[in-house]
Amino acid sequence: MTLVDSHCHLDASEFDADRSEVIARARAAGVHTQVVPAVTAASWPKLRDTCRLADGLYPAYGLHPMFLDAHRPEHLDDLRGWIERERPCAVGECGLDFFVEGLDADLQQQYFVGQLRLAREFDLPVIVHARRAVDAVIAAIKQVGGLRGVVHSFPGSPEQAAQLHKLGFLLGLGGPLTYDRAQRLQRLVAQMPLEQLLLETDAPDQPDAGIRGERNEPARLPVILETVARLRGQPAEDIGAQTTANAKRLFGLP
């Protein structure tokens, strides 16, 4: 079975000491494709070089809302150049974060809408971060229009999931789904359309319950797969095949 990790920060410093081994463990676990989203403009060159280390690594370039202090207005112009030159599989990670204190909401919105417009212009999907901000994210997507993408580590309600589905957005599922406390999310996953689901690790962050407090890595993706299969009462092979097809269709991957 071939799986796609639709959200993995393989360029993160946590992997500097053993990145090749991490990639090898992912391949041994059946994770042959990873989408690697950016967080700041300064990180784009390292991310590009990371994705050249092996087949099956696909970059996305963007400006993450949690790193607002690192962003400058000219970075949106720089992003246009990177998209034109590097031809990434997506724009992101971008979005809104209303959980972390001290992040200016209006400034987040400016960067988010700017990236949504670039995604529409270049006909690329967007990888969206939406923490305590799903309604605001939906409003921005509607405002710009003509978009598609994924809300990664989806934290919302069935009603929000349905709205996003109508807008052409998939939902990323990762480590948080595996915790006993995630009952609302587990009920949602059991009911939502399978064609709307993507699997992700968000490595090195968001470890699953089996490695609580440890560094996460893409080789843990089968744990997410098995959790989704159990919640839906479907064979893991079917879930794996459909989520892989979903990711390849969304990101235009071979």
C-alpha positions in Angstrom: 0.0 0.0 0.0 1.3 3.4 -1.0 0.5 6.4 1.3 0.8 10.1 1.0 1.8 12.2 4.0 -0.1 15.4 3.0 1.6 17.6 5.6 5.2 17.0 6.9 7.8 19.6 7.8 10.7 17.5 6.8 12.9 20.5 6.5 12.6 21.3 10.2 15.8 21.4 12.3 14.5 18.5 14.4 15.4 16.3 11.4 18.8 17.8 10.6 20.7 14.9 12.3 19.0 12.0 10.6 16.8 13.3 7.7 17.9 10.5 5.3 17.0 7.9 7.9 13.6 9.5 8.5 12.9 9.4 4.8 14.0 5.7 4.7 11.8 4.8 7.6 8.9 6.5 5.9 9.4 4.5 2.7 9.7 1.3 4.7 6.3 2.1 6.2 4.7 2.6 2.8 4.8 6.4 2.9 6.3 7.1 -0.6 5.1 10.6 -1.0 5.3 13.6 1.3 4.1 17.2 0.8 6.4 19.6 2.6 4.9 23.0 3.4 6.9 26.1 4.3 6.5 28.5 7.3 8.7 31.5 6.5 10.4 33.1 3.5 13.8 32.4 5.0 13.0 28.7 5.1 12.2 28.3 1.4 15.8 27.6 0.2 16.3 24.8 2.7 12.9 23.4 2.0 13.7 23.3 -1.7 17.0 21.6 -1.1 15.3 19.1 1.3 12.8 18.1 -1.4 15.7 17.4 -3.8 17.1 14.7 -1.5 14.8 11.9 -2.7 11.9 11.2 -5.0 8.4 11.7 -3.7 9.1 14.9 -1.8 7.0 17.9 -3.0 7.5 21.5 -1.7 4.8 24.0 -1.0 5.8 27.6 -0.3 4.0 30.0 2.0 3.9 32.2 5.1 2.6 30.6 8.3 0.5 32.8 10.5 2.3 31.7 13.7 5.5 33.2 12.4 4.0 36.6 11.8 7.0 38.5 13.2 9.2 37.0 10.5 7.0 38.1 7.6 7.3 41.3 5.6 5.0 42.7 2.9 7.6 42.2 0.2 7.6 38.4 1.0 4.3 38.1 -0.9 6.1 39.5 -4.0 9.0 37.1 -3.3 6.5 34.2 -3.0 5.2 35.0 -6.5 8.7 34.7 -7.8 9.2 31.3 -6.0 6.0 30.0 -7.4 6.9 31.1 -11.0 10.4 29.6 -10.7 10.0 26.5 -8.6 6.5 25.3 -9.6 5.5 24.0 -6.1 2.6 21.6 -5.6 0.7 24.1 -3.4 0.8 27.5 -1.7 1.2 27.1 2.1 1.3 26.7 4.9 -0.9 29.8 5.3 -4.0 30.6 7.2 -5.1 32.1 10.5 -4.3 31.4 14.2 -6.5 32.9 16.8 -5.2 30.7 19.6 -1.7 32.1 20.1 -1.8 35.4 22.0 -0.2 38.4 20.4 -0.7 37.5 16.8 -2.3 40.5 15.0 -5.5 39.2 13.4 -5.7 42.0 10.8 -2.1 41.4 9.7 -2.7 37.6 9.6 -5.7 38.3 7.3 -3.6 40.4 5.0 -1.0 37.7 4.5 -3.6 35.0 4.2 -5.7 36.7 1.6 -2.6 37.7 -0.3 -1.6 34.0 -0.5 -5.1 32.9 -1.4 -5.0 35.3 -4.4 -1.6 33.9 -5.5 -3.0 30.4 -5.3 -6.0 31.4 -7.4 -3.7 33.2 -9.9 -1.4 30.2 -10.4 -4.2 27.6 -10.1 -2.6 25.9 -7.1 -4.2 24.4 -4.1 -3.6 26.0 -0.7 -2.6 24.3 2.6 -4.4 26.1 5.3 -3.8 26.4 9.1 -7.0 27.2 11.0 -6.7 27.2 14.7 -9.7 28.6 16.5 -10.3 30.4 13.1 -12.3 28.0 10.9 -15.2 30.4 10.3 -12.8 33.2 9.5 -10.9 30.9 7.1 -14.1 29.9 5.4 -15.0 33.6 5.0 -11.6 34.4 3.4 -11.9 31.5 1.0 -15.3 32.6 -0.1 -14.1 36.2 -0.4 -11.3 35.3 -2.8 -13.2 32.5 -4.6 -12.0 30.0 -7.2 -9.9 28.0 -4.7 -9.2 24.5 -3.7 -7.0 23.0 -1.0 -6.9 21.4 2.4 -7.5 22.6 6.0 -4.8 20.6 7.8 -5.3 19.2 11.3 -9.0 20.0 10.9 -10.4 21.2 14.2 -13.9 22.1 13.3 -17.5 21.0 13.3 -19.6 18.9 10.9 -21.2 22.0 9.6 -17.9 23.7 8.9 -16.6 20.5 7.2 -19.7 20.5 5.0 -19.1 24.1 4.0 -15.5 23.4 3.2 -16.5 20.4 1.1 -18.8 22.6 -1.0 -15.9 25.0 -1.5 -13.6 22.3 -2.8 -11.5 21.8 0.4 -10.3 18.6 1.9 -9.6 17.9 5.6 -6.3 16.8 6.9 -6.3 14.2 9.8 -3.3 13.5 12.0 -2.1 12.7 15.4 -4.8 14.5 17.4 -7.3 12.0 16.1 -5.7 9.2 18.0 -6.3 10.6 21.5 -9.2 9.5 23.6 -10.2 13.1 24.3 -10.8 13.7 20.6 -14.2 12.2 20.6 -15.9 15.0 18.6 -13.3 14.8 15.9 -13.6 11.0 15.9 -17.4 11.1 15.5 -16.9 13.6 12.6 -14.3 11.3 10.9 -16.7 8.4 11.1 -19.3 10.3 9.1 -17.6 12.6 6.6 -17.2 11.7 3.0 -14.1 9.6 2.3 -13.3 11.6 -0.7 -12.8 14.7 1.6 -10.1 13.1 3.8 -6.3 13.4 3.7 -3.8 11.7 6.0 -1.0 13.7 7.6 1.6 13.7 10.3 2.6 17.3 10.7 5.9 15.9 11.7 7.9 16.7 13.8 4.8 18.1 15.6 1.5 16.5 16.6 2.7 13.0 17.6 0.0 10.3 17.8 -1.0 8.9 21.2 1.5 6.0 20.9 4.5 8.4 20.9 3.0 11.2 23.1 5.7 13.8 23.8 8.2 12.5 21.3 9.3 13.7 17.9 6.8 12.8 15.3 7.9 11.5 11.8 6.2 10.4 8.6 6.7 6.7 9.3 3.9 7.1 11.8 1.3 7.8 9.1 0.0 4.2 9.2 -1.1 4.8 12.8 -3.4 7.6 11.5 -4.6 5.3 8.7 -5.5 2.5 11.1 -7.4 4.9 13.4 -9.4 6.3 10.5 -10.2 2.7 9.4 -11.3 1.7 12.8 -13.5 4.7 13.3 -15.2 4.1 9.9 -15.4 0.4 10.1 -13.7 0.1 6.8 -10.6 -1.9 5.6 -7.4 0.1 6.0 -6.5 -0.8 2.4 -9.6 1.0 1.2 -8.9 4.1 3.3 -5.3 4.2 2.1 -6.2 3.9 -1.5 -8.8 6.6 -1.4 -6.8 9.1 0.7 -3.8 8.5 -1.6 -6.0 9.2 -4.7 -7.4 12.3 -2.9 -3.9 13.7 -2.3 -2.6 13.0 -5.8 -5.7 14.6 -7.3 -5.5 17.7 -5.1 -1.8 18.4 -5.4 -1.4 17.1 -9.0 1.1 14.4 -8.0 2.1 11.5 -10.3 
